[in-house]
């Protein structure tokens, strides 16, 4: 049986408004469109499922309309959830403001998704070869200690993938070192890699990140339409991006991560998995909504029209 993609992070409800610009402090702005979506870890899991992976959400879900929306979105894609519901507490909300440039601004509440334990995470029953996804946003607050304790107990052959997010660089240095020592794969945007390494270029920062991981660790650093750099087996390769006119960048990085992990679970080499993830992110930004990742067939169709050659940077 193929490895599963298991996500440990927070599944939330995204409440999205399109605004002409952010208001000044104390000001007001009239919004256009208004949407409610299941978001957070859901985005990555849906992207992975649409690329063929068997997926499990290991994080906590509440009891209420927000949690029901999340469960409905997961079920629609054939994604399982393993932990029992948190009684008498609903799942939180991420308020998202999207400007005409497709840039987005977030304000996030905290609810049932933060009520995890070692026991609740273990209901996902990770097996050797399974891919366990970890978010840097789970390494703050109530989720930090149970998540780190659970990661220490995983089998050595479980593949731990860290999506650091903006939160990771602000963690205590000892905690960062501890988590990186358990990480097999780093995948982030260029700004997040810069915050940790101090190196601005994809090709430079990806090598520095890889040196912080477990032996034979793999690092991927992406930069939107510029593509991504992949460091695996001591070799760095830059994979070109596929620039598109964006309408909504919310969830683009999640789509990249979900597609990447699904392709790896299917047995693809990291370079091919990252190439397909670049395509998936490019398609996603042309669609409104965070969980609008393309299917594997849509990625195939795109690649038939656009097939640039990877460029090796160093050996």
Secondary structure by P-SEA (a helix, b strand, c coil): ccbbbbbcbbbbbbbbbbbcccccccbbbbbcccccccccaaaaaaaaaaaccbbbbcccccccaaaaaaaaaaaaacccccccccccbbbbbbbbbbcccccccccccccccccccccccccccccccbbbbbbcccccccccaaaaaaaaaccccbbbbbccccccccccaaaaaaaaaaccbbbbcaaaaaaacccccaaaaaaaaaaacccbbbbbbbccccccccccccbbbbbbbbbcccccccaaaaaaaaaaaaaaaacccaaaaaaaaaaaaaaaaacccccccccaaaaaaaaaabbbbbbbccc
